[in-house]
């Protein structure tokens, strides 16, 4: 990209960024059974690696925000349900291109936080999907200041509420849960771009990306505080998922993935690019189709 084009991009960003912050759930009389009549232990339901429909819930990453155009959703590039041939979304890999067009749905919303997940889940279950993908949490950490981040207890309560509503409506639906990306690594990678840092100044994840070039003790503490909260969120996602026999967590694969500049949006150097969305689709597909979680 030429710098002249960068100035045009920044002008558009200034006009639109006001609304965007962050990336912004035996009866007692019965006779005792004989030794030979004891019931066998309940079997854990087997995981189906070939679900026939997919619904996605979450935030801007699942909406493909900034993957195609500046400050715009690009659901066709979504890792979960997009139709882009450059991404080969999870839905396309599982259902085929025609099947994904007919039997996958994206209910994610840019700017959503965990508190929004129960509502998204309620909309998703109306489609009766066999697999629901969840990627949310970055916006809970990407607040104006670290003190404004979602408390871990509230994060857990809303996630549990979302899964309860799913189980009540669809007891046999499977769930794939992605970990929250490593925001500090995204800061470290993106700050090499002068254009990216200019965009960040307009309000992209200020708790982590604000004053991007400051390396003093106070800035380090701020970033470490946000990073620790992301780790806490990921622990909640993994623990709550583990309590549900039809839920699979990615084991921290998204958090551990080392996004480079090729995997980051050329508009904001923070959200995944089309290339980055493809990498997320790969992670999800490996998790869903693995013989063991």
N, C-alpha and C positions, 0 to 999 in steps of 0.2 A: 504493500500500500504506500502511495506517495503522501508526504506530509500535507500537501494541499487537500487531499481527500480526508486526512485526519481532522483538519480544521472543520470541514463540513460535517463530519460525524459528530464532533464535539458540540457543534451548534445544535444539532438535532437532539443530542443527549441532554443538553441544558434545558431544552424545552420540555422534555418528557420525563426527566428523572425525578421530578417532584414527588410522584406517586410511587416510586420504586426505591425500596430500601431492602438490604439483605439480598438475598438471592431471589426483598421486599418489594379415647376409646371402648326279715322272716318273723313273720309273726311270732309272738311269744309262746303260743300253744303248739307250734309245729314241732314235730319230732326231729331230733338231731340227725343229720344225714350220716349214713354209714361211711366208713373210710373209703369204700369203692365209689361212693356217690358224690364225693367232694367235687365242686365245680372247678374247672380248669381256670388258670389265671386268664384275665381278659387280655386279648391280643391287641397290640398297638396297631392302629390302621396303617396299611402300607401307603407309601407315597407314590402318587401317580406322576411319572415324569413326562406324560403326554396329555396334559389338560386340553380340553377342546374349546375353551373360551378364557379370555383374560380381561380383567378390569384393572386399571391403574389409578392409584390415589397418591397424593403428595403435593409437592411444591413446584417451583419454577424449573427445576432440573428435569422433572418428568414432563413438563410442558414444552421443553426444548427452547426455553427463553434465551434469546441472544445467540442461538446457534446459526440462524440464517440471516436475520436482519437486526438492525440496532433497536434495542428496547422493544422487541416483539416476540411473542410466543411463536414457536415453530413446531407444532405437535407432530407434523410429518417426520421430524427428525428425532422424536422421542425415543429413548432407549427401550421404553416399555411397549409402546403400541404403534410407533411411527411406521410409515410406509416407505421411507427413503431407502433406496437401494444402497446408499453409502453407509447406512447404519445397520440394516438387517436387524430390526428390533427383536426383542424377546418374542413378541406375538408372531412376527413373521417367521422366526426360527421354529416356533412350536406349531403354528397353524398353517404355514404356507402363506403366500401373499394374498391369495383370494380369501382364505379362511380368516386372516387377520382383518381384512376389510369388513368382513361380515360379523365377526365374533370377538372383537376387542374394542374396549372403550376407555377413554382417558378422562378421568374426573379430577385430575390434579389441578391446582390453581396457583398461579404465580403469586408469591408473597405469603402463601399459607404457612401456618405454624401447626404444632401438634394439636392445639385446641380446636383447629378446623377439621381434624381427621374424622371424628365421629360423624359429622355432617356429610363429608365426602363418602364415607363408608355406607351411610344410609342410602345415598343415591346409587352407589355402585351395586348394592345387593339386589336392587330391582331388576338388574339384568341377569341375575342368577349365574354369575361367572364361576367357573371351576377353579380359577386361580386369581388371586388378588395380589398385586404388587404394591408395596409400600416403600416410599422414600421421602422422608420428612425429618426435619430437625435443624437444618442449617439456619432457617430464619429465626428459630428460637434462640440461637446464639448470636445471630447477626442483628444486633439491636444498636440503638444510638450509643449506649454505654454498656459495659459489662453488668452494671447493677440492674439493667432493664431486661436481662436475659430471663427466659422462662425458668422458674424454679424446677429442680429435678423432680420433686414430689408431684407437682402439677403435670409435668411431662409424662410421668408414669401413669398417673390417674387417667389422663386423656387417652393414652395409648391402650390401656386396659379397657376403657369404655368403648373404644372403637372396635376392638377385637370381640368384646362381649356382644355388641350389636350385630357383628358379622355372624358369630356362632348362633345367636338366637334365630337369625333368618336363614342361614345356610350352614348347618352343622358339619357338612362334609367338604366345604370349600377349603382349598389350600391357600396358604399365604406365603409370599416371598417378601422378606424384610431386608432392605439394604441399609448398611451402616451410613452414618453421616460422614461426608468427606472431611479430610483433614484440612481445616480452614487455614491453619498456620502454614502448611505446606503450600497452599494456593497463594498466600501472601508472599512467601519466599520466592515462588516461581514467577508470579505476575509482576513483582516489583522491578524486574529487569526491563520492563517495557515502559518507556516514558509516556506513551499514549495511555496505557492501562492505568498508570498512576493518576493521570489527569481525570480520567473517568471516575476512578475511585473517589476522588475529592468531591464528586457530585452526590455522594450518598450511598455508595455500594458497600454494604457490610462495615459500617464505621467502627464497630467494636473491635474488629480485627484489622481492617485495612486503613483506618484513619491514620494520618501522619505516617505514611508508609515508609519513609526514609529515616524516621526516628529510631535510633538504636540504643537510647539511654535506658537506665534501670526502670524508670516509670513506664515507658512504652513496652519494655520486655515483660513487666508484671501484667500489664493489661492484656497483652497477647497470650501470655501463659494462662491467665484466668479464663479467657475464652476457650483456649485449647483444652483445659481441664474440664470445662463444662461440656464440650463436645464429647470427650471421653466418657463422662458421666451419662450423657444421653445414650451413647452407644451401649453402655453397660445395661441400661434400662431396656433398650430394644432387644438385646440378646436374652436377657433374663425373662422378660415377659413372653417373648416368642417361645422360649424353651418350655414354658408352662402349657403351651398349646401343642397337642400332638400332631396337628396338621399345619404347623408353621415351620418354615425354614429361614434362618438368619444367614447372611452371607459370611459370617465368621470374621467380619472386619475387612473383607476384601476391598470394598469401595474406600474405606478409610485408609487402607494401606496402599492403594494404587497411587503411583507417582505420576500425577498429571504433569505433563510438560507443556510448553507453549503451543505445540501442535494440537493438544487436547483441550485448550482453553479458547473461549470465544475471542475473536479478533476485535470485538466491540468493547468488551469490558474486562477481558483477561481474568475472568473469575468463574463464570458459568462454563459448562462443557461446550466445546465446539461440536460440529458434526462428527469429527474424529473421536472426540471424547465420549459422545453419546454411543458410538459404536463399541468403545471399550466397556462402557457400563452394560451394554446389551450382552457382551461376551461373558462378563462376570455373572449376570443374572442367569443366563442360559446354562452355564456350568453348574451353578448351584441347584437350579430346578431339575436338571436332568441327571445329576449325580446319583449313584446308587445309595450312597449314605450322605447325610447332611454334613 
